[in-house]
């Protein structure tokens, strides 16, 4: 499976669809300390290029964002923050 289809599969999962449909929960998660820390960590890994990677992904080129996310999940702190957000999303 290529990088683009990996991200597509994640975004089309049942949990992602439920979360995207629940705007209150999504907003609460995005304002959480864990989400803010994740964004900072991602931006650091992207050397300030997170906004460009996100814009490219919105335009269909998900390779840079996928690489950043994969790196984030390999980072112990990033993986811990993602797990904490997953737990909050399930509440």
N, C-alpha and C positions, 0 to 999 in steps of 0.2 A: 504494500500500500504506500503511495507516495505521500509527501508532506501535506499537500493540499487536501487530499482525501482524508488524512488523519484528523485534521482540524475540522473539516466538514462533518466527519462522523461524530466528533465530540459535540459540535454545535447542534447536531440533529438528534442527540441522545434524549431519552425521555426526561432525565433530570434537567438537562439544559433547557428543553422546551418548557417544562413546568416553571423553571426559574425565570425564563424570559417572559412568560405570561403573567408572572406575579411581580408586578412593578414595585410594590411596596417592599417586598423581600429583597429584590435586586438592588433597590436604592439603599436599603439598610446595610446590605453586604458591601456595597461600593463605598459607603461612608465609614466602614469599620476600620479599626486600626490595622488589622491583618491585610485588608485590601490596599490600604495606603502604603504599608510596608512592602507589599508585593510590587506595587507600581514603582516605588523607589528602587527596589532591587532590579526590576526589569529595566528601568531607565539606566541604571548604573551599568548593567550588563550590555545594554545597547549603546553605551557611551553617549547618552543624550539623544539617541535616535529612535526612541520608542514611538514618538508621535509619527515619524515617517514610516516606521514598520507597520503601525496600525493603519495609516492611510493607504499604504500599498496593499495591505490585506483587504481593506474595504474595496479596493479596485480590482481584486482578484489575484494579486500576487502575494500569497501567504507564506512564502519560503522564509523570509527574514523573521517574521513573527513566530513561525513554527520553530525555527532554530532557537530563538530567545526562550520560548516556552519550554522546549526540551532541556535547555541549559538550566532553567529555573528549577525544573523538577529533579535535576541531578544535584542541585545545590541543597545541602541539608536544611538550611534556613528556609529556602524557597519551598521545599517539599513540606516542611512543617507548617508553614503559613497556608499552603494550598489545602492541606488536611484540615486545618482549623476552619478555613472557609467552607469546606465541604461539610463539616459537622454543623456549622451555623446554618448552612443552606437547608440541611435536613430537619432543622427544628421547626 
